[in-house]
Amino acid sequence: MASEADRSKEPPDRERPDEVAELVGKLVEQDGSPAETDGAERRRLLGRLSKALVVSARKAGTSGVGRGRWLADVFMNIAPRLPIRDLATLQEHHYGLTGEQLADDLVRTAVKATTAVGAVGGALAAAEFAAPPLLLSAPAQLVAETLVVAAIEVKLLAELHEAYGIQVQGNGGQRAAQFAVAWSKQRGVDPLSPATVTLALGAAAKTSLRNRLMRTLGRHLTTLGPFLTGAVAGGTLNRVATKRLAAAVRADLRRQRALPPGSSV
């Protein structure tokens, strides 16, 4: 495995396989469990992710990047690698909480994470962090923020299914696709629908995901402004959006199935 020093000697336009997914994974793990990284480390990781995305976008070309197809493809490469915890692990990381209390705690930590990423991303964008534009007009660091926030929210959505006792079938890639599409539609996965996996891999689902990612990016573009206003706006917008997603998904999951036996309501 190449060391950090070795990687620093690589040509600037060389992309390591899965580097984007690796960096997003590190940022997603900063949701309060098991250890939280400070703001300086978060900024460093977002900076590295921005540069990796620039390389990836150049390889995709203008036609693929401009309409958001590249962004959706990048995210679908990230989704299967997200560290989704099962119910037992969630309870271990959240002091034995169950049911609604566990769901409340999951939402709190995810909101904290997206707020922190939004504050850093907004500040970086406002400071005009040096990176070529992606998606023809968006600063690279805001594209990075978009992917990280989407990943945190998809992870939250998947773990809320665990908290509510709703098992989503399929292999890792199939489950990731279902959770990503559910995120794009701001709802839970219906495990009783026999066509769920097929639909999640279809063209319409990919279009829905692309549109949601582009809307999320558009929200982050509104944080461009003076340094402090960009940071405050980025954190606030992400906090509101993550809370809204969580409320919609939890309402949907409650309708689908009751909480596991012994859960507190």
RODO-2510 file (C-alpha; in nm, 4 decimals, decimal comma):
residues 265
     n   res          X          Y          Z
     1     m     0,0000     0,0000     0,0000
     2     a     0,1384     0,3414    -0,0968
     3     s     0,2287     0,5749     0,1873
     4     e     0,1117     0,9364     0,2131
     5     a     0,4612     1,0472     0,1082
     6     d     0,4549     0,8195    -0,1958
     7     r     0,1151     0,9507    -0,3033
     8     s     0,2363     1,3099    -0,2742
     9     k     0,4963     1,2328    -0,5447
    10     e     0,2369     1,1133    -0,7954
    11     p     0,1598     1,3370    -1,0956
    12     p    -0,1221     1,5854    -1,0159
    13     d    -0,3586     1,4359    -1,2758
    14     r    -0,3167     1,0759    -1,1667
    15     e    -0,6239     0,9263    -1,0002
    16     r    -0,5891     0,6380    -0,7581
    17     p    -0,8651     0,3768    -0,7937
    18     d    -1,1490     0,4337    -0,5462
    19     e    -0,9765     0,7385    -0,3947
    20     v    -1,3023     0,9352    -0,4025
    21     a    -1,4946     0,6583    -0,2258
    22     e    -1,2142     0,6216     0,0295
    23     l    -1,2144     0,9925     0,1140
    24     v    -1,5935     1,0136     0,1343
    25     g    -1,5894     0,7112     0,3638
    26     k    -1,3479     0,8852     0,6011
    27     l    -1,5653     1,1960     0,6097
    28     v    -1,8842     0,9958     0,6631
    29     e    -1,7313     0,8178     0,9613
    30     q    -1,7057     1,1562     1,1337
    31     d    -2,0657     1,1286     1,2519
    32     g    -1,9825     1,0865     1,6188
    33     s    -1,8913     0,7173     1,6168
    34     p    -1,6476     0,5894     1,7079
    35     a    -1,4294     0,9022     1,6996
    36     e    -1,4940     1,2494     1,5679
    37     t    -1,2323     1,4331     1,3658
    38     d    -1,1690     1,8021     1,4200
    39     g    -1,2473     2,0792     1,1756
    40     a    -0,8907     2,1047     1,0467
    41     e    -0,8867     1,7373     0,9473
    42     r    -1,2296     1,7709     0,7880
    43     r    -1,1068     2,0636     0,5796
    44     r    -0,7983     1,8675     0,4764
    45     l    -1,0055     1,5690     0,3661
    46     l    -1,2519     1,7897     0,1755
    47     g    -0,9581     1,9553     0,0011
    48     r    -0,8171     1,6187    -0,1044
    49     l    -1,1601     1,5035    -0,2178
    50     s    -1,2049     1,8198    -0,4265
    51     k    -0,8772     1,7536    -0,6089
    52     a    -0,9647     1,3871    -0,6694
    53     l    -1,3015     1,4921    -0,8134
    54     v    -1,1323     1,7361    -1,0513
    55     v    -0,9239     1,4501    -1,1934
    56     s    -1,2298     1,2258    -1,2220
    57     a    -1,4362     1,4972    -1,3918
    58     r    -1,1646     1,5685    -1,6468
    59     k    -1,1630     1,2018    -1,7420
    60     a    -1,5439     1,2011    -1,7750
    61     g    -1,5393     1,4946    -2,0174
    62     t    -1,7680     1,7951    -2,0547
    63     s    -2,0712     1,6078    -2,1889
    64     g    -2,0792     1,3596    -1,9021
    65     v    -2,0136     1,6174    -1,6321
    66     g    -2,2439     1,8979    -1,7427
    67     r    -2,5743     1,7111    -1,7091
    68     g    -2,4872     1,5435    -1,3819
    69     r    -2,4475     1,1899    -1,5148
    70     w    -2,0886     1,1777    -1,3913
    71     l    -2,1958     1,2946    -1,0435
    72     a    -2,4547     1,0153    -1,0180
    73     d    -2,2035     0,7556    -1,1404
    74     v    -1,9497     0,8709    -0,8813
    75     f    -2,2076     0,8468    -0,6051
    76     m    -2,3190     0,4985    -0,7087
    77     n    -1,9553     0,3914    -0,6788
    78     i    -1,9469     0,5384    -0,3275
    79     a    -2,2792     0,3987    -0,1995
    80     p    -2,1830     0,0281    -0,1668
    81     r    -1,8782     0,1305     0,0384
    82     l    -2,0673     0,3292     0,3016
    83     p    -2,0181     0,1901     0,6548
    84     i    -2,3796     0,0878     0,7297
    85     r    -2,4137    -0,0538     1,0820
    86     d    -2,6545    -0,3321     1,1761
    87     l    -2,8921    -0,3014     1,4724
    88     a    -2,6584    -0,4643     1,7248
    89     t    -2,3701    -0,2351     1,6279
    90     l    -2,5961     0,0706     1,6369
    91     q    -2,7080    -0,0150     1,9889
    92     e    -2,3465    -0,0661     2,0949
    93     h    -2,2447     0,2734     1,9523
    94     h    -2,5523     0,4507     2,0911
    95     y    -2,5478     0,3353     2,4552
    96     g    -2,8027     0,0559     2,4157
    97     l    -3,0806     0,2788     2,2832
    98     t    -3,3645     0,1177     2,0886
    99     g    -3,6635     0,2209     1,8804
   100     e    -3,7522     0,5882     1,8595
   101     q    -3,4765     0,6880     2,1003
   102     l    -3,2169     0,5178     1,8806
   103     a    -3,3661     0,6844     1,5728
   104     d    -3,3540     1,0225     1,7498
   105     d    -2,9858     0,9733     1,8272
   106     l    -2,9050     0,8653     1,4710
   107     v    -3,0698     1,1805     1,3402
   108     r    -2,8852     1,4016     1,5900
   109     t    -2,5432     1,2659     1,4916
   110     a    -2,6193     1,2841     1,1178
   111     v    -2,7456     1,6428     1,1495
   112     k    -2,4313     1,7338     1,3412
   113     a    -2,2174     1,5788     1,0662
   114     t    -2,3912     1,7455     0,7692
   115     t    -2,3933     2,0791     0,9542
   116     a    -2,0170     2,0539     1,0106
   117     v    -1,9496     1,9589     0,6487
   118     g    -2,1716     2,2434     0,5285
   119     a    -1,9881     2,4962     0,7444
   120     v    -1,6495     2,3828     0,6149
   121     g    -1,7666     2,3569     0,2536
   122     g    -1,9325     2,6989     0,2607
   123     a    -1,6219     2,8572     0,4059
   124     l    -1,3968     2,6914     0,1489
   125     a    -1,6171     2,8017    -0,1378
   126     a    -1,6370     3,1571    -0,0103
   127     a    -1,2590     3,1682     0,0192
   128     e    -1,2267     3,0533    -0,3455
   129     f    -1,0247     2,7425    -0,2701
   130     a    -0,8043     2,6766    -0,5729
   131     a    -0,9650     2,4096    -0,7912
   132     p    -1,1067     2,4094    -1,1455
   133     p    -1,4869     2,4245    -1,1713
   134     l    -1,6934     2,1085    -1,2019
   135     l    -2,0330     2,0627    -1,3610
   136     l    -1,9267     2,3573    -1,5794
   137     s    -1,9903     2,6219    -1,3128
   138     a    -1,9730     2,4745    -0,9618
   139     p    -1,6559     2,5018    -0,7481
   140     a    -1,5007     2,1603    -0,6881
   141     q    -1,5283     2,1827    -0,3094
   142     l    -1,9058     2,2299    -0,3271
   143     v    -1,9309     1,9182    -0,5427
   144     a    -1,7285     1,7401    -0,2751
   145     e    -1,9617     1,8708    -0,0058
   146     t    -2,2627     1,7534    -0,2050
   147     l    -2,1297     1,3984    -0,2265
   148     v    -2,0362     1,3835     0,1419
   149     v    -2,3722     1,5195     0,2596
   150     a    -2,5558     1,2763     0,0310
   151     a    -2,3450     0,9895     0,1686
   152     i    -2,4147     1,0870     0,5311
   153     e    -2,7869     1,1085     0,4589
   154     v    -2,7972     0,7746     0,2727
   155     k    -2,6137     0,6143     0,5657
   156     l    -2,8678     0,7691     0,8030
   157     l    -3,1569     0,6432     0,5906
   158     a    -3,0136     0,2906     0,5814
   159     e    -2,9535     0,2827     0,9574
   160     l    -3,3036     0,4136     1,0296
   161     h    -3,4298     0,1009     0,8510
   162     e    -3,2279    -0,1037     1,1014
   163     a    -3,3677     0,0940     1,3952
   164     y    -3,7243     0,0357     1,2760
   165     g    -3,6687    -0,3337     1,2084
   166     i    -3,7150    -0,3131     0,8311
   167     q    -3,4827    -0,5502     0,6485
   168     v    -3,3931    -0,4589     0,2910
   169     q    -3,3051    -0,7620     0,0805
   170     g    -3,0304    -0,8038    -0,1772
   171     n    -2,6527    -0,8054    -0,1934
   172     g    -2,4413    -0,5066    -0,0937
   173     g    -2,4676    -0,3326    -0,4291
   174     q    -2,8413    -0,3915    -0,4597
   175     r    -2,9134    -0,2643    -0,1099
   176     a    -2,6932     0,0419    -0,1699
   177     a    -2,8852     0,1180    -0,4898
   178     q    -3,2188     0,0882    -0,3085
   179     f    -3,1073     0,3196    -0,0281
   180     a    -2,9622     0,5724    -0,2740
   181     v    -3,2833     0,5829    -0,4762
   182     a    -3,4924     0,6048    -0,1578
   183     w    -3,2783     0,9051    -0,0606
   184     s    -3,3422     1,0643    -0,3982
   185     k    -3,7161     1,0281    -0,3385
   186     q    -3,6927     1,1246     0,0313
   187     r    -3,8709     0,8120     0,1508
   188     g    -3,8085     0,4655     0,2915
   189     v    -3,7540     0,1442     0,0969
   190     d    -4,0570    -0,0832     0,0640
   191     p    -3,9092    -0,4324     0,1188
   192     l    -4,2422    -0,5964     0,0324
   193     s    -4,2344    -0,4691    -0,3242
   194     p    -4,0939    -0,7480    -0,5474
   195     a    -3,9780    -0,4962    -0,8087
   196     t    -3,7833    -0,2770    -0,5656
   197     v    -3,4367    -0,4046    -0,6619
   198     t    -3,5106    -0,3944    -1,0358
   199     l    -3,6520    -0,0438    -1,0148
   200     a    -3,3532     0,0779    -0,8134
   201     l    -3,1206    -0,0266    -1,0959
   202     g    -3,3343     0,1150    -1,3779
   203     a    -3,2946     0,4286    -1,5875
   204     a    -3,5747     0,6157    -1,4106
   205     a    -3,4121     0,5558    -1,0719
   206     k    -3,0758     0,6798    -1,1967
   207     t    -3,2438     0,9912    -1,3341
   208     s    -3,4124     1,0504    -0,9978
   209     l    -3,0779     1,0141    -0,8193
   210     r    -2,9065     1,2496    -1,0628
   211     n    -3,1791     1,5109    -1,0177
   212     r    -3,1609     1,4912    -0,6372
   213     l    -2,7822     1,5272    -0,6402
   214     m    -2,8058     1,8286    -0,8710
   215     r    -3,0690     1,9888    -0,6473
   216     t    -2,8456     1,9311    -0,3461
   217     l    -2,5560     2,0891    -0,5325
   218     g    -2,7770     2,3837    -0,6251
   219     r    -2,8583     2,4334    -0,2560
   220     h    -2,4886     2,4396    -0,1737
   221     l    -2,4205     2,6957    -0,4470
   222     t    -2,6290     2,9436    -0,2495
   223     t    -2,3549     2,9443     0,0169
   224     l    -2,1174     3,1343    -0,2109
   225     g    -2,0560     3,4674    -0,0432
   226     p    -1,8328     3,6388     0,2140
   227     f    -1,6335     3,3902     0,4227
   228     l    -1,8451     3,3835     0,7395
   229     t    -2,1824     3,4046     0,5662
   230     g    -2,0862     3,1129     0,3431
   231     a    -1,9931     2,8987     0,6436
   232     v    -2,3087     2,9854     0,8375
   233     a    -2,5357     2,9350     0,5359
   234     g    -2,3758     2,6008     0,4482
   235     g    -2,4254     2,4616     0,7964
   236     t    -2,7801     2,5929     0,8338
   237     l    -2,9046     2,4680     0,4976
   238     n    -2,7642     2,1198     0,5554
   239     r    -2,9080     2,0997     0,9064
   240     v    -3,2575     2,1877     0,7859
   241     a    -3,2405     1,9507     0,4877
   242     t    -3,1161     1,6530     0,6913
   243     k    -3,3864     1,7026     0,9541
   244     r    -3,6509     1,7223     0,6832
   245     l    -3,5253     1,4012     0,5188
   246     a    -3,5181     1,2182     0,8534
   247     a    -3,8732     1,3242     0,9404
   248     a    -4,0074     1,2084     0,6020
   249     v    -3,8255     0,8740     0,6111
   250     r    -3,9243     0,7994     0,9712
   251     a    -4,2891     0,8724     0,8968
   252     d    -4,2711     0,6381     0,5985
   253     l    -4,1029     0,3594     0,7976
   254     r    -4,3589     0,3871     1,0788
   255     r    -4,6347     0,3322     0,8251
   256     q    -4,4632     0,0262     0,6815
   257     r    -4,3914    -0,1687     0,9970
   258     a    -4,4071    -0,1411     1,3752
   259     l    -4,0896    -0,1094     1,5761
   260     p    -3,9183    -0,4295     1,6911
   261     p    -4,0590    -0,5959     2,0075
   262     g    -3,9369    -0,4289     2,3262
   263     s    -3,8654    -0,0964     2,1548
   264     s    -3,9650     0,2229     2,3305
   265     v    -4,2054     0,4549     2,1481
***
